[in-house]
Amino acid sequence: MKRKIINLTQHTPLPAQIAEGVFSSSKHEEIRGLLTFHEAPTTKEMIKRALELSVIAREEGAEYALIGGAPYFMPILEKVLLDSGIIPLYAFSRRQVEEVTENGTTKKIVVFHHERFIPASMYKICEAVYQQGLENMPSLNLETLKKIKDL
């Protein structure tokens, strides 16, 4: 069964990612706005944005979320998604560099090839906790932990 993975990145999903269940929400422009920071955000602002993104993901019925963006925002987004029962994933893509020379100008083109999804580090911590039988970890959604076996 194909996973339902909402695209919570600023990028258009690759065809191989779509084939694995990634979809873009009709609210993708709103998602892009929530992922874009024009000034250094406060922790409160990042939590607010992460909560808004998790609401969109839940409204879309997502079980997983493809995430990516500002490194200072990703741990907060990971935690909020996990608390919402949604497993955050990162994409691992192989990069192929091509050089094209036209009219004396050389352009460097990078082509991305989707390889696989990697569960977020917070998820991996939860997985380790689950495997050790520590199911009563504070503020951890037990249903989310049970999904770990499905990946």
N, C-alpha and C positions, 0 to 999 in steps of 0.2 A: 504494500500500500504506500502510495506517495505521501510524503510528509507535507504539511501545510506550513510553509516558511515565509513569513512576511519580510519584505525587503525594508529594513530600517537603515539604509545607507543613502548616500547622495547619488549613487550610481545606478545605471540601468543594469538589471541582472543579465548575465551572459546566457546564451541559449542552453548551455549545459546545466546551468543553475536552475533555469526554468524547468528543465526536464526532471530535475530532482525535487521540484515542488516550490521553488521560490516564486512569489508573486508580488506585484506592486499594488499597493492600495490606491483606491481612487483619491485618497488624501495624500498622495506622494509629495505634492508641493508643500503641504503643511509639514510633512515629515522632514523634508529638506530644510525648511525654515527652523524646525526645532533642533536640527543637528548642526546648524550654522551659528557660529559665535563671532560677532563683529567686535566685541570687547571681551576682556577677561571676565568670565562669569564668576559669580559667588557660588558657594556650595548650595545655598538655598535655590538659586536659579537653575542649577544643574539638576537638582532633585525634582523641581517642578517640571522641567522639560522631560525628564525620564519618566515621570508619572504620566504625563500627557501621551508620550509614545507608547507606554504600556496599555493605556486605555484604548488607543487606536488598534493595537495588536489584538487585544481581547475582543474588541468589537468586530474585528475581521475574522475571528475564530482561529487565530494562529496558535499552533502548538510550539513553534520555534520561531526565532527571529534572526535574520542575517543582519549583523551589526558591523559598524565600522565608522570611523571618524576621529574626532579629536581624542588623543590618548588620555587626556585628563578627564574626559567625560565617560569613557567606556566602562570603568569599574562601577560607577554609579548606575549606569544603564543596565549592566549585567545584574547587579543586585536587585534592582527594582523589577526587572523582567522575571528573575527567578522567584521573587516573592509573589509575583502575579501568576506563577505556574507556567511561564513561557521560558523555554531553554534558549539562551543566546548562543549563536554560532558565528564564527569568523570564516571567511572564505580563504582557502589556500589556492593561489593561482600561479601557474608557471608562466614566467615572462619570456617572451621571445622577441629579441631586438632585431629589427630589419633596417637596413639603410637603403634609401632610394635616392639616386642622383638624377636630377632633371635640370637642364639648362644651366649647368655649372653649380647648382645648389644641391647639397646633400641634406636630406631629411632623415632623422632618426625616428622610426616608428616602433612603438612597443605594443605587441599583441599579447593579450592575456588569455591563458587556457586554464579553465577551471579544473582543479584536480580533486578537491574534496572539501568538506566542511570540518572545522575543528571547534569542538565545544569550548566556550569561554573558560578562562582560568577559574573563575568563581564556581562554575559548574563542576570543574574537575575537583575542586576542594570539596564540594558537596558530595561528589561521587565517592571520594575517599572516606568521608564521614559515614556515608551510607554503608559502604562495604565493611566498616568497623562496627556497625550496629548501633551507632550513636544517633538514633532517629529522633531524639528529643532535643536536638540542638535548638537553642532559642531563635525565634523569628524565621525559622526555615520551614517552608511549605512541604509537608510530608508527601503530598500528591506529586509535587515536582520531583522529589527524590525518587519516587517509584517509577517515574518515566525514564530514569537513567538507564535502566536495563533495556529500554527499547532502542537505544542508539547503537 
